[in-house]
Amino acid sequence: MIKKIVLLIFIGVFFSCENKPSNTKDLKDASEKEAINTMLDAWHKSASEAKYDAYFNAMSNTSVFIGTDASENWSNKDFKVFSKPFFDLGKAWDFKPVKRNIYISAEGNFAWFDELLDTWMGVCRGSGVLSKTEGVWKIEHYVLSVTIPNENITEVIATNKEKDSIFLSRLKK
C-alpha cells in the first residue's frame, strides 16, 4: 500500500512539473516574451487610440516601418511625419493581434516576432525585430503585409502588374 502511495505521489509530482520551464533561461524567456507581448499590444492599442507619443516611444529613434505599398519604407522620422495627420484625426489605425510568435536571441538583447492581425484590410501579417536597451524593449524594424490566399495570387499579380512595372522601372534607373 505504501509503495502505491509513493508511486502516486511521484506520478503527481512528475506531471505537475511537465509544462513548467525547466531552467532559468526558460523562465527568463517566458518573462521577456510576456513583456514583449504587453509592449506590442500597447503599441497597437496606442494607434487605435491616437496616442502619438506612446506609439512612437515604443519604437527606437532609428527604427524602420515597412508598409503594405512597395514604396513604403519609412525611417522613424519620415514615418512620424506621415502618421501625424492620422493621429491628429483621433484614430490612426486599429490592428488587433490574433496570434503572435516571439523568439529571443541567446544573449537576450534581441528578439524577433511575427503576428497575424485583424485589420480594416482583412488579415494582415506583421513581423519585426526588437532590441533591449537599459531594460526596455524597442521596435527596431516592423513589416506590415497583406495576406493573400494562395489560390488568389494569380489575380493579385494581374491586378498589380502595371503598377509593379512602373515602380520597378523607377527603381532600376
Chimera marker file (.cmm) of the C-alpha trace (Angstrom):
<marker_set name="trace">
<marker id="1" x="0.000" y="0.000" z="0.000" r="1" g="1" b="0" radius="0.5"/>
<marker id="2" x="2.843" y="2.427" z="0.865" r="1" g="1" b="0" radius="0.5"/>
<marker id="3" x="4.515" y="1.656" z="-2.475" r="1" g="1" b="0" radius="0.5"/>
<marker id="4" x="1.293" y="2.606" z="-4.306" r="1" g="1" b="0" radius="0.5"/>
<marker id="5" x="1.026" y="5.889" z="-2.389" r="1" g="1" b="0" radius="0.5"/>
<marker id="6" x="4.672" y="6.756" z="-3.125" r="1" g="1" b="0" radius="0.5"/>
<marker id="7" x="4.151" y="5.861" z="-6.788" r="1" g="1" b="0" radius="0.5"/>
<marker id="8" x="1.038" y="8.071" z="-6.993" r="1" g="1" b="0" radius="0.5"/>
<marker id="9" x="2.898" y="10.979" z="-5.360" r="1" g="1" b="0" radius="0.5"/>
<marker id="10" x="5.799" y="10.521" z="-7.779" r="1" g="1" b="0" radius="0.5"/>
<marker id="11" x="3.450" y="10.467" z="-10.787" r="1" g="1" b="0" radius="0.5"/>
<marker id="12" x="1.593" y="13.539" z="-9.488" r="1" g="1" b="0" radius="0.5"/>
<marker id="13" x="4.814" y="15.499" z="-8.969" r="1" g="1" b="0" radius="0.5"/>
<marker id="14" x="6.171" y="14.416" z="-12.366" r="1" g="1" b="0" radius="0.5"/>
<marker id="15" x="3.071" y="15.507" z="-14.300" r="1" g="1" b="0" radius="0.5"/>
<marker id="16" x="2.659" y="18.759" z="-12.372" r="1" g="1" b="0" radius="0.5"/>
<marker id="17" x="6.159" y="19.812" z="-13.418" r="1" g="1" b="0" radius="0.5"/>
<marker id="18" x="5.860" y="18.718" z="-17.041" r="1" g="1" b="0" radius="0.5"/>
<marker id="19" x="4.721" y="22.043" z="-18.574" r="1" g="1" b="0" radius="0.5"/>
<marker id="20" x="6.798" y="24.371" z="-16.440" r="1" g="1" b="0" radius="0.5"/>
<marker id="21" x="10.001" y="25.927" z="-17.769" r="1" g="1" b="0" radius="0.5"/>
<marker id="22" x="12.825" y="23.717" z="-16.615" r="1" g="1" b="0" radius="0.5"/>
<marker id="23" x="15.651" y="26.186" z="-16.153" r="1" g="1" b="0" radius="0.5"/>
<marker id="24" x="16.479" y="29.804" z="-15.514" r="1" g="1" b="0" radius="0.5"/>
<marker id="25" x="16.758" y="30.679" z="-19.241" r="1" g="1" b="0" radius="0.5"/>
<marker id="26" x="13.294" y="29.239" z="-19.916" r="1" g="1" b="0" radius="0.5"/>
<marker id="27" x="11.870" y="31.287" z="-17.033" r="1" g="1" b="0" radius="0.5"/>
<marker id="28" x="13.648" y="34.427" z="-18.232" r="1" g="1" b="0" radius="0.5"/>
<marker id="29" x="12.491" y="33.875" z="-21.831" r="1" g="1" b="0" radius="0.5"/>
<marker id="30" x="8.903" y="33.381" z="-20.664" r="1" g="1" b="0" radius="0.5"/>
<marker id="31" x="9.110" y="36.611" z="-18.683" r="1" g="1" b="0" radius="0.5"/>
<marker id="32" x="10.665" y="38.502" z="-21.615" r="1" g="1" b="0" radius="0.5"/>
<marker id="33" x="8.043" y="37.143" z="-24.026" r="1" g="1" b="0" radius="0.5"/>
<marker id="34" x="5.320" y="38.353" z="-21.684" r="1" g="1" b="0" radius="0.5"/>
<marker id="35" x="6.954" y="41.808" z="-21.547" r="1" g="1" b="0" radius="0.5"/>
<marker id="36" x="7.246" y="41.900" z="-25.345" r="1" g="1" b="0" radius="0.5"/>
<marker id="37" x="3.609" y="40.811" z="-25.803" r="1" g="1" b="0" radius="0.5"/>
<marker id="38" x="2.473" y="43.525" z="-23.410" r="1" g="1" b="0" radius="0.5"/>
<marker id="39" x="4.581" y="46.152" z="-25.190" r="1" g="1" b="0" radius="0.5"/>
<marker id="40" x="3.384" y="45.167" z="-28.685" r="1" g="1" b="0" radius="0.5"/>
<marker id="41" x="-0.261" y="45.024" z="-27.592" r="1" g="1" b="0" radius="0.5"/>
<marker id="42" x="0.085" y="48.505" z="-26.066" r="1" g="1" b="0" radius="0.5"/>
<marker id="43" x="1.791" y="49.749" z="-29.251" r="1" g="1" b="0" radius="0.5"/>
<marker id="44" x="-1.102" y="48.602" z="-31.427" r="1" g="1" b="0" radius="0.5"/>
<marker id="45" x="-3.621" y="49.999" z="-28.933" r="1" g="1" b="0" radius="0.5"/>
<marker id="46" x="-1.828" y="53.375" z="-28.956" r="1" g="1" b="0" radius="0.5"/>
<marker id="47" x="-2.500" y="53.681" z="-32.688" r="1" g="1" b="0" radius="0.5"/>
<marker id="48" x="-6.188" y="52.825" z="-32.299" r="1" g="1" b="0" radius="0.5"/>
<marker id="49" x="-6.495" y="55.440" z="-29.543" r="1" g="1" b="0" radius="0.5"/>
<marker id="50" x="-4.410" y="58.040" z="-31.411" r="1" g="1" b="0" radius="0.5"/>
<marker id="51" x="-1.720" y="58.206" z="-28.726" r="1" g="1" b="0" radius="0.5"/>
<marker id="52" x="1.063" y="59.506" z="-30.935" r="1" g="1" b="0" radius="0.5"/>
<marker id="53" x="3.784" y="59.806" z="-28.281" r="1" g="1" b="0" radius="0.5"/>
<marker id="54" x="3.078" y="56.386" z="-26.768" r="1" g="1" b="0" radius="0.5"/>
<marker id="55" x="3.069" y="54.805" z="-30.219" r="1" g="1" b="0" radius="0.5"/>
<marker id="56" x="6.403" y="56.270" z="-31.271" r="1" g="1" b="0" radius="0.5"/>
<marker id="57" x="8.020" y="55.814" z="-27.838" r="1" g="1" b="0" radius="0.5"/>
<marker id="58" x="7.729" y="52.066" z="-28.450" r="1" g="1" b="0" radius="0.5"/>
<marker id="59" x="9.997" y="52.470" z="-31.479" r="1" g="1" b="0" radius="0.5"/>
<marker id="60" x="13.691" y="53.275" z="-31.428" r="1" g="1" b="0" radius="0.5"/>
<marker id="61" x="14.853" y="56.536" z="-32.973" r="1" g="1" b="0" radius="0.5"/>
<marker id="62" x="16.477" y="54.546" z="-35.779" r="1" g="1" b="0" radius="0.5"/>
<marker id="63" x="13.528" y="52.226" z="-36.397" r="1" g="1" b="0" radius="0.5"/>
<marker id="64" x="12.144" y="51.371" z="-39.814" r="1" g="1" b="0" radius="0.5"/>
<marker id="65" x="8.483" y="50.766" z="-40.674" r="1" g="1" b="0" radius="0.5"/>
<marker id="66" x="7.714" y="48.963" z="-43.917" r="1" g="1" b="0" radius="0.5"/>
<marker id="67" x="4.110" y="49.304" z="-45.049" r="1" g="1" b="0" radius="0.5"/>
<marker id="68" x="1.985" y="47.361" z="-47.497" r="1" g="1" b="0" radius="0.5"/>
<marker id="69" x="2.775" y="49.566" z="-50.505" r="1" g="1" b="0" radius="0.5"/>
<marker id="70" x="6.098" y="48.823" z="-52.220" r="1" g="1" b="0" radius="0.5"/>
<marker id="71" x="7.097" y="52.477" z="-51.785" r="1" g="1" b="0" radius="0.5"/>
<marker id="72" x="6.585" y="52.428" z="-48.001" r="1" g="1" b="0" radius="0.5"/>
<marker id="73" x="9.983" y="52.003" z="-46.402" r="1" g="1" b="0" radius="0.5"/>
<marker id="74" x="9.860" y="54.632" z="-43.681" r="1" g="1" b="0" radius="0.5"/>
<marker id="75" x="12.601" y="55.871" z="-41.384" r="1" g="1" b="0" radius="0.5"/>
<marker id="76" x="11.282" y="56.692" z="-37.930" r="1" g="1" b="0" radius="0.5"/>
<marker id="77" x="11.417" y="60.417" z="-38.692" r="1" g="1" b="0" radius="0.5"/>
<marker id="78" x="9.565" y="60.088" z="-42.003" r="1" g="1" b="0" radius="0.5"/>
<marker id="79" x="7.006" y="57.667" z="-40.543" r="1" g="1" b="0" radius="0.5"/>
<marker id="80" x="6.240" y="60.183" z="-37.800" r="1" g="1" b="0" radius="0.5"/>
<marker id="81" x="5.598" y="62.894" z="-40.400" r="1" g="1" b="0" radius="0.5"/>
<marker id="82" x="3.428" y="60.564" z="-42.493" r="1" g="1" b="0" radius="0.5"/>
<marker id="83" x="1.464" y="59.308" z="-39.452" r="1" g="1" b="0" radius="0.5"/>
<marker id="84" x="0.889" y="62.590" z="-37.619" r="1" g="1" b="0" radius="0.5"/>
<marker id="85" x="-2.232" y="63.655" z="-39.588" r="1" g="1" b="0" radius="0.5"/>
<marker id="86" x="-3.878" y="60.281" z="-38.879" r="1" g="1" b="0" radius="0.5"/>
<marker id="87" x="-3.183" y="60.572" z="-35.158" r="1" g="1" b="0" radius="0.5"/>
<marker id="88" x="-4.398" y="64.178" z="-35.185" r="1" g="1" b="0" radius="0.5"/>
<marker id="89" x="-7.771" y="62.961" z="-36.521" r="1" g="1" b="0" radius="0.5"/>
<marker id="90" x="-8.248" y="60.956" z="-33.315" r="1" g="1" b="0" radius="0.5"/>
<marker id="91" x="-7.668" y="57.453" z="-34.658" r="1" g="1" b="0" radius="0.5"/>
<marker id="92" x="-4.740" y="56.241" z="-36.687" r="1" g="1" b="0" radius="0.5"/>
<marker id="93" x="-5.299" y="52.529" z="-37.424" r="1" g="1" b="0" radius="0.5"/>
<marker id="94" x="-6.691" y="49.631" z="-35.487" r="1" g="1" b="0" radius="0.5"/>
<marker id="95" x="-4.683" y="46.423" z="-35.781" r="1" g="1" b="0" radius="0.5"/>
<marker id="96" x="-5.757" y="43.718" z="-33.366" r="1" g="1" b="0" radius="0.5"/>
<marker id="97" x="-3.261" y="40.885" z="-32.871" r="1" g="1" b="0" radius="0.5"/>
<marker id="98" x="-4.857" y="37.443" z="-33.048" r="1" g="1" b="0" radius="0.5"/>
<marker id="99" x="-1.718" y="35.275" z="-32.983" r="1" g="1" b="0" radius="0.5"/>
<marker id="100" x="1.912" y="36.042" z="-32.260" r="1" g="1" b="0" radius="0.5"/>
<marker id="101" x="5.190" y="34.121" z="-32.128" r="1" g="1" b="0" radius="0.5"/>
<marker id="102" x="8.197" y="35.588" z="-30.323" r="1" g="1" b="0" radius="0.5"/>
<marker id="103" x="11.811" y="34.435" z="-30.477" r="1" g="1" b="0" radius="0.5"/>
<marker id="104" x="14.633" y="35.734" z="-28.266" r="1" g="1" b="0" radius="0.5"/>
<marker id="105" x="18.351" y="35.692" z="-29.010" r="1" g="1" b="0" radius="0.5"/>
<marker id="106" x="20.651" y="33.614" z="-26.811" r="1" g="1" b="0" radius="0.5"/>
<marker id="107" x="22.106" y="36.832" z="-25.382" r="1" g="1" b="0" radius="0.5"/>
<marker id="108" x="18.615" y="38.079" z="-24.537" r="1" g="1" b="0" radius="0.5"/>
<marker id="109" x="19.044" y="41.553" z="-26.038" r="1" g="1" b="0" radius="0.5"/>
<marker id="110" x="17.331" y="40.982" z="-29.414" r="1" g="1" b="0" radius="0.5"/>
<marker id="111" x="14.004" y="39.430" z="-30.271" r="1" g="1" b="0" radius="0.5"/>
<marker id="112" x="12.023" y="38.910" z="-33.429" r="1" g="1" b="0" radius="0.5"/>
<marker id="113" x="8.376" y="38.151" z="-33.900" r="1" g="1" b="0" radius="0.5"/>
<marker id="114" x="5.619" y="37.515" z="-36.375" r="1" g="1" b="0" radius="0.5"/>
<marker id="115" x="1.950" y="38.167" z="-35.811" r="1" g="1" b="0" radius="0.5"/>
<marker id="116" x="-1.386" y="37.847" z="-37.527" r="1" g="1" b="0" radius="0.5"/>
<marker id="117" x="-3.554" y="40.941" z="-37.268" r="1" g="1" b="0" radius="0.5"/>
<marker id="118" x="-7.259" y="41.633" z="-37.682" r="1" g="1" b="0" radius="0.5"/>
<marker id="119" x="-7.366" y="44.932" z="-39.617" r="1" g="1" b="0" radius="0.5"/>
<marker id="120" x="-9.619" y="47.007" z="-41.861" r="1" g="1" b="0" radius="0.5"/>
<marker id="121" x="-7.705" y="45.382" z="-44.765" r="1" g="1" b="0" radius="0.5"/>
<marker id="122" x="-8.605" y="41.900" z="-43.533" r="1" g="1" b="0" radius="0.5"/>
<marker id="123" x="-5.993" y="39.584" z="-42.081" r="1" g="1" b="0" radius="0.5"/>
<marker id="124" x="-2.526" y="41.105" z="-42.231" r="1" g="1" b="0" radius="0.5"/>
<marker id="125" x="0.846" y="39.859" z="-41.070" r="1" g="1" b="0" radius="0.5"/>
<marker id="126" x="3.249" y="41.909" z="-39.053" r="1" g="1" b="0" radius="0.5"/>
<marker id="127" x="6.817" y="40.956" z="-38.305" r="1" g="1" b="0" radius="0.5"/>
<marker id="128" x="9.572" y="42.775" z="-36.576" r="1" g="1" b="0" radius="0.5"/>
<marker id="129" x="12.833" y="42.996" z="-34.715" r="1" g="1" b="0" radius="0.5"/>
<marker id="130" x="13.200" y="44.383" z="-31.207" r="1" g="1" b="0" radius="0.5"/>
<marker id="131" x="16.218" y="45.396" z="-29.177" r="1" g="1" b="0" radius="0.5"/>
<marker id="132" x="16.515" y="45.675" z="-25.436" r="1" g="1" b="0" radius="0.5"/>
<marker id="133" x="18.456" y="48.633" z="-24.106" r="1" g="1" b="0" radius="0.5"/>
<marker id="134" x="18.595" y="49.581" z="-20.435" r="1" g="1" b="0" radius="0.5"/>
<marker id="135" x="15.858" y="47.060" z="-19.679" r="1" g="1" b="0" radius="0.5"/>
<marker id="136" x="13.402" y="48.410" z="-22.273" r="1" g="1" b="0" radius="0.5"/>
<marker id="137" x="12.277" y="46.637" z="-25.451" r="1" g="1" b="0" radius="0.5"/>
<marker id="138" x="12.025" y="48.884" z="-28.540" r="1" g="1" b="0" radius="0.5"/>
<marker id="139" x="10.871" y="48.149" z="-32.059" r="1" g="1" b="0" radius="0.5"/>
<marker id="140" x="13.777" y="48.462" z="-34.497" r="1" g="1" b="0" radius="0.5"/>
<marker id="141" x="12.106" y="47.154" z="-37.628" r="1" g="1" b="0" radius="0.5"/>
<marker id="142" x="8.479" y="46.390" z="-38.457" r="1" g="1" b="0" radius="0.5"/>
<marker id="143" x="6.977" y="44.986" z="-41.641" r="1" g="1" b="0" radius="0.5"/>
<marker id="144" x="3.238" y="45.036" z="-42.337" r="1" g="1" b="0" radius="0.5"/>
<marker id="145" x="1.947" y="42.873" z="-45.171" r="1" g="1" b="0" radius="0.5"/>
<marker id="146" x="-1.423" y="41.951" z="-46.548" r="1" g="1" b="0" radius="0.5"/>
<marker id="147" x="-2.031" y="38.213" z="-46.658" r="1" g="1" b="0" radius="0.5"/>
<marker id="148" x="-3.131" y="36.679" z="-49.942" r="1" g="1" b="0" radius="0.5"/>
<marker id="149" x="-4.651" y="33.211" z="-50.183" r="1" g="1" b="0" radius="0.5"/>
<marker id="150" x="-2.505" y="31.074" z="-52.485" r="1" g="1" b="0" radius="0.5"/>
<marker id="151" x="-5.461" y="30.357" z="-54.759" r="1" g="1" b="0" radius="0.5"/>
<marker id="152" x="-5.875" y="34.120" z="-55.370" r="1" g="1" b="0" radius="0.5"/>
<marker id="153" x="-2.256" y="35.026" z="-56.105" r="1" g="1" b="0" radius="0.5"/>
<marker id="154" x="-2.734" y="34.965" z="-59.902" r="1" g="1" b="0" radius="0.5"/>
<marker id="155" x="-5.492" y="37.593" z="-59.636" r="1" g="1" b="0" radius="0.5"/>
<marker id="156" x="-3.342" y="39.775" z="-57.387" r="1" g="1" b="0" radius="0.5"/>
<marker id="157" x="-0.384" y="39.516" z="-59.763" r="1" g="1" b="0" radius="0.5"/>
<marker id="158" x="-2.610" y="40.596" z="-62.649" r="1" g="1" b="0" radius="0.5"/>
<marker id="159" x="-4.043" y="43.483" z="-60.607" r="1" g="1" b="0" radius="0.5"/>
<marker id="160" x="-0.589" y="44.717" z="-59.575" r="1" g="1" b="0" radius="0.5"/>
<marker id="161" x="1.186" y="44.109" z="-62.884" r="1" g="1" b="0" radius="0.5"/>
<marker id="162" x="1.001" y="47.654" z="-64.286" r="1" g="1" b="0" radius="0.5"/>
<marker id="163" x="1.864" y="49.449" z="-61.030" r="1" g="1" b="0" radius="0.5"/>
<marker id="164" x="4.633" y="46.973" z="-60.212" r="1" g="1" b="0" radius="0.5"/>
<marker id="165" x="6.119" y="47.540" z="-63.663" r="1" g="1" b="0" radius="0.5"/>
<marker id="166" x="6.124" y="51.334" z="-63.188" r="1" g="1" b="0" radius="0.5"/>
<marker id="167" x="7.554" y="51.018" z="-59.675" r="1" g="1" b="0" radius="0.5"/>
<marker id="168" x="10.333" y="48.643" z="-60.775" r="1" g="1" b="0" radius="0.5"/>
<marker id="169" x="11.281" y="50.815" z="-63.760" r="1" g="1" b="0" radius="0.5"/>
<marker id="170" x="11.774" y="53.777" z="-61.401" r="1" g="1" b="0" radius="0.5"/>
<marker id="171" x="13.995" y="51.700" z="-59.117" r="1" g="1" b="0" radius="0.5"/>
<marker id="172" x="16.153" y="50.435" z="-61.991" r="1" g="1" b="0" radius="0.5"/>
<marker id="173" x="17.018" y="53.935" z="-63.231" r="1" g="1" b="0" radius="0.5"/>
<link id1="1" id2="2" r="1" g="1" b="0" radius="0.2"/>
<link id1="2" id2="3" r="1" g="1" b="0" radius="0.2"/>
<link id1="3" id2="4" r="1" g="1" b="0" radius="0.2"/>
<link id1="4" id2="5" r="1" g="1" b="0" radius="0.2"/>
<link id1="5" id2="6" r="1" g="1" b="0" radius="0.2"/>
<link id1="6" id2="7" r="1" g="1" b="0" radius="0.2"/>
<link id1="7" id2="8" r="1" g="1" b="0" radius="0.2"/>
<link id1="8" id2="9" r="1" g="1" b="0" radius="0.2"/>
<link id1="9" id2="10" r="1" g="1" b="0" radius="0.2"/>
<link id1="10" id2="11" r="1" g="1" b="0" radius="0.2"/>
<link id1="11" id2="12" r="1" g="1" b="0" radius="0.2"/>
<link id1="12" id2="13" r="1" g="1" b="0" radius="0.2"/>
<link id1="13" id2="14" r="1" g="1" b="0" radius="0.2"/>
<link id1="14" id2="15" r="1" g="1" b="0" radius="0.2"/>
<link id1="15" id2="16" r="1" g="1" b="0" radius="0.2"/>
<link id1="16" id2="17" r="1" g="1" b="0" radius="0.2"/>
<link id1="17" id2="18" r="1" g="1" b="0" radius="0.2"/>
<link id1="18" id2="19" r="1" g="1" b="0" radius="0.2"/>
<link id1="19" id2="20" r="1" g="1" b="0" radius="0.2"/>
<link id1="20" id2="21" r="1" g="1" b="0" radius="0.2"/>
<link id1="21" id2="22" r="1" g="1" b="0" radius="0.2"/>
<link id1="22" id2="23" r="1" g="1" b="0" radius="0.2"/>
<link id1="23" id2="24" r="1" g="1" b="0" radius="0.2"/>
<link id1="24" id2="25" r="1" g="1" b="0" radius="0.2"/>
<link id1="25" id2="26" r="1" g="1" b="0" radius="0.2"/>
<link id1="26" id2="27" r="1" g="1" b="0" radius="0.2"/>
<link id1="27" id2="28" r="1" g="1" b="0" radius="0.2"/>
<link id1="28" id2="29" r="1" g="1" b="0" radius="0.2"/>
<link id1="29" id2="30" r="1" g="1" b="0" radius="0.2"/>
<link id1="30" id2="31" r="1" g="1" b="0" radius="0.2"/>
<link id1="31" id2="32" r="1" g="1" b="0" radius="0.2"/>
<link id1="32" id2="33" r="1" g="1" b="0" radius="0.2"/>
<link id1="33" id2="34" r="1" g="1" b="0" radius="0.2"/>
<link id1="34" id2="35" r="1" g="1" b="0" radius="0.2"/>
<link id1="35" id2="36" r="1" g="1" b="0" radius="0.2"/>
<link id1="36" id2="37" r="1" g="1" b="0" radius="0.2"/>
<link id1="37" id2="38" r="1" g="1" b="0" radius="0.2"/>
<link id1="38" id2="39" r="1" g="1" b="0" radius="0.2"/>
<link id1="39" id2="40" r="1" g="1" b="0" radius="0.2"/>
<link id1="40" id2="41" r="1" g="1" b="0" radius="0.2"/>
<link id1="41" id2="42" r="1" g="1" b="0" radius="0.2"/>
<link id1="42" id2="43" r="1" g="1" b="0" radius="0.2"/>
<link id1="43" id2="44" r="1" g="1" b="0" radius="0.2"/>
<link id1="44" id2="45" r="1" g="1" b="0" radius="0.2"/>
<link id1="45" id2="46" r="1" g="1" b="0" radius="0.2"/>
<link id1="46" id2="47" r="1" g="1" b="0" radius="0.2"/>
<link id1="47" id2="48" r="1" g="1" b="0" radius="0.2"/>
<link id1="48" id2="49" r="1" g="1" b="0" radius="0.2"/>
<link id1="49" id2="50" r="1" g="1" b="0" radius="0.2"/>
<link id1="50" id2="51" r="1" g="1" b="0" radius="0.2"/>
<link id1="51" id2="52" r="1" g="1" b="0" radius="0.2"/>
<link id1="52" id2="53" r="1" g="1" b="0" radius="0.2"/>
<link id1="53" id2="54" r="1" g="1" b="0" radius="0.2"/>
<link id1="54" id2="55" r="1" g="1" b="0" radius="0.2"/>
<link id1="55" id2="56" r="1" g="1" b="0" radius="0.2"/>
<link id1="56" id2="57" r="1" g="1" b="0" radius="0.2"/>
<link id1="57" id2="58" r="1" g="1" b="0" radius="0.2"/>
<link id1="58" id2="59" r="1" g="1" b="0" radius="0.2"/>
<link id1="59" id2="60" r="1" g="1" b="0" radius="0.2"/>
<link id1="60" id2="61" r="1" g="1" b="0" radius="0.2"/>
<link id1="61" id2="62" r="1" g="1" b="0" radius="0.2"/>
<link id1="62" id2="63" r="1" g="1" b="0" radius="0.2"/>
<link id1="63" id2="64" r="1" g="1" b="0" radius="0.2"/>
<link id1="64" id2="65" r="1" g="1" b="0" radius="0.2"/>
<link id1="65" id2="66" r="1" g="1" b="0" radius="0.2"/>
<link id1="66" id2="67" r="1" g="1" b="0" radius="0.2"/>
<link id1="67" id2="68" r="1" g="1" b="0" radius="0.2"/>
<link id1="68" id2="69" r="1" g="1" b="0" radius="0.2"/>
<link id1="69" id2="70" r="1" g="1" b="0" radius="0.2"/>
<link id1="70" id2="71" r="1" g="1" b="0" radius="0.2"/>
<link id1="71" id2="72" r="1" g="1" b="0" radius="0.2"/>
<link id1="72" id2="73" r="1" g="1" b="0" radius="0.2"/>
<link id1="73" id2="74" r="1" g="1" b="0" radius="0.2"/>
<link id1="74" id2="75" r="1" g="1" b="0" radius="0.2"/>
<link id1="75" id2="76" r="1" g="1" b="0" radius="0.2"/>
<link id1="76" id2="77" r="1" g="1" b="0" radius="0.2"/>
<link id1="77" id2="78" r="1" g="1" b="0" radius="0.2"/>
<link id1="78" id2="79" r="1" g="1" b="0" radius="0.2"/>
<link id1="79" id2="80" r="1" g="1" b="0" radius="0.2"/>
<link id1="80" id2="81" r="1" g="1" b="0" radius="0.2"/>
<link id1="81" id2="82" r="1" g="1" b="0" radius="0.2"/>
<link id1="82" id2="83" r="1" g="1" b="0" radius="0.2"/>
<link id1="83" id2="84" r="1" g="1" b="0" radius="0.2"/>
<link id1="84" id2="85" r="1" g="1" b="0" radius="0.2"/>
<link id1="85" id2="86" r="1" g="1" b="0" radius="0.2"/>
<link id1="86" id2="87" r="1" g="1" b="0" radius="0.2"/>
<link id1="87" id2="88" r="1" g="1" b="0" radius="0.2"/>
<link id1="88" id2="89" r="1" g="1" b="0" radius="0.2"/>
<link id1="89" id2="90" r="1" g="1" b="0" radius="0.2"/>
<link id1="90" id2="91" r="1" g="1" b="0" radius="0.2"/>
<link id1="91" id2="92" r="1" g="1" b="0" radius="0.2"/>
<link id1="92" id2="93" r="1" g="1" b="0" radius="0.2"/>
<link id1="93" id2="94" r="1" g="1" b="0" radius="0.2"/>
<link id1="94" id2="95" r="1" g="1" b="0" radius="0.2"/>
<link id1="95" id2="96" r="1" g="1" b="0" radius="0.2"/>
<link id1="96" id2="97" r="1" g="1" b="0" radius="0.2"/>
<link id1="97" id2="98" r="1" g="1" b="0" radius="0.2"/>
<link id1="98" id2="99" r="1" g="1" b="0" radius="0.2"/>
<link id1="99" id2="100" r="1" g="1" b="0" radius="0.2"/>
<link id1="100" id2="101" r="1" g="1" b="0" radius="0.2"/>
<link id1="101" id2="102" r="1" g="1" b="0" radius="0.2"/>
<link id1="102" id2="103" r="1" g="1" b="0" radius="0.2"/>
<link id1="103" id2="104" r="1" g="1" b="0" radius="0.2"/>
<link id1="104" id2="105" r="1" g="1" b="0" radius="0.2"/>
<link id1="105" id2="106" r="1" g="1" b="0" radius="0.2"/>
<link id1="106" id2="107" r="1" g="1" b="0" radius="0.2"/>
<link id1="107" id2="108" r="1" g="1" b="0" radius="0.2"/>
<link id1="108" id2="109" r="1" g="1" b="0" radius="0.2"/>
<link id1="109" id2="110" r="1" g="1" b="0" radius="0.2"/>
<link id1="110" id2="111" r="1" g="1" b="0" radius="0.2"/>
<link id1="111" id2="112" r="1" g="1" b="0" radius="0.2"/>
<link id1="112" id2="113" r="1" g="1" b="0" radius="0.2"/>
<link id1="113" id2="114" r="1" g="1" b="0" radius="0.2"/>
<link id1="114" id2="115" r="1" g="1" b="0" radius="0.2"/>
<link id1="115" id2="116" r="1" g="1" b="0" radius="0.2"/>
<link id1="116" id2="117" r="1" g="1" b="0" radius="0.2"/>
<link id1="117" id2="118" r="1" g="1" b="0" radius="0.2"/>
<link id1="118" id2="119" r="1" g="1" b="0" radius="0.2"/>
<link id1="119" id2="120" r="1" g="1" b="0" radius="0.2"/>
<link id1="120" id2="121" r="1" g="1" b="0" radius="0.2"/>
<link id1="121" id2="122" r="1" g="1" b="0" radius="0.2"/>
<link id1="122" id2="123" r="1" g="1" b="0" radius="0.2"/>
<link id1="123" id2="124" r="1" g="1" b="0" radius="0.2"/>
<link id1="124" id2="125" r="1" g="1" b="0" radius="0.2"/>
<link id1="125" id2="126" r="1" g="1" b="0" radius="0.2"/>
<link id1="126" id2="127" r="1" g="1" b="0" radius="0.2"/>
<link id1="127" id2="128" r="1" g="1" b="0" radius="0.2"/>
<link id1="128" id2="129" r="1" g="1" b="0" radius="0.2"/>
<link id1="129" id2="130" r="1" g="1" b="0" radius="0.2"/>
<link id1="130" id2="131" r="1" g="1" b="0" radius="0.2"/>
<link id1="131" id2="132" r="1" g="1" b="0" radius="0.2"/>
<link id1="132" id2="133" r="1" g="1" b="0" radius="0.2"/>
<link id1="133" id2="134" r="1" g="1" b="0" radius="0.2"/>
<link id1="134" id2="135" r="1" g="1" b="0" radius="0.2"/>
<link id1="135" id2="136" r="1" g="1" b="0" radius="0.2"/>
<link id1="136" id2="137" r="1" g="1" b="0" radius="0.2"/>
<link id1="137" id2="138" r="1" g="1" b="0" radius="0.2"/>
<link id1="138" id2="139" r="1" g="1" b="0" radius="0.2"/>
<link id1="139" id2="140" r="1" g="1" b="0" radius="0.2"/>
<link id1="140" id2="141" r="1" g="1" b="0" radius="0.2"/>
<link id1="141" id2="142" r="1" g="1" b="0" radius="0.2"/>
<link id1="142" id2="143" r="1" g="1" b="0" radius="0.2"/>
<link id1="143" id2="144" r="1" g="1" b="0" radius="0.2"/>
<link id1="144" id2="145" r="1" g="1" b="0" radius="0.2"/>
<link id1="145" id2="146" r="1" g="1" b="0" radius="0.2"/>
<link id1="146" id2="147" r="1" g="1" b="0" radius="0.2"/>
<link id1="147" id2="148" r="1" g="1" b="0" radius="0.2"/>
<link id1="148" id2="149" r="1" g="1" b="0" radius="0.2"/>
<link id1="149" id2="150" r="1" g="1" b="0" radius="0.2"/>
<link id1="150" id2="151" r="1" g="1" b="0" radius="0.2"/>
<link id1="151" id2="152" r="1" g="1" b="0" radius="0.2"/>
<link id1="152" id2="153" r="1" g="1" b="0" radius="0.2"/>
<link id1="153" id2="154" r="1" g="1" b="0" radius="0.2"/>
<link id1="154" id2="155" r="1" g="1" b="0" radius="0.2"/>
<link id1="155" id2="156" r="1" g="1" b="0" radius="0.2"/>
<link id1="156" id2="157" r="1" g="1" b="0" radius="0.2"/>
<link id1="157" id2="158" r="1" g="1" b="0" radius="0.2"/>
<link id1="158" id2="159" r="1" g="1" b="0" radius="0.2"/>
<link id1="159" id2="160" r="1" g="1" b="0" radius="0.2"/>
<link id1="160" id2="161" r="1" g="1" b="0" radius="0.2"/>
<link id1="161" id2="162" r="1" g="1" b="0" radius="0.2"/>
<link id1="162" id2="163" r="1" g="1" b="0" radius="0.2"/>
<link id1="163" id2="164" r="1" g="1" b="0" radius="0.2"/>
<link id1="164" id2="165" r="1" g="1" b="0" radius="0.2"/>
<link id1="165" id2="166" r="1" g="1" b="0" radius="0.2"/>
<link id1="166" id2="167" r="1" g="1" b="0" radius="0.2"/>
<link id1="167" id2="168" r="1" g="1" b="0" radius="0.2"/>
<link id1="168" id2="169" r="1" g="1" b="0" radius="0.2"/>
<link id1="169" id2="170" r="1" g="1" b="0" radius="0.2"/>
<link id1="170" id2="171" r="1" g="1" b="0" radius="0.2"/>
<link id1="171" id2="172" r="1" g="1" b="0" radius="0.2"/>
<link id1="172" id2="173" r="1" g="1" b="0" radius="0.2"/>
</marker_set>
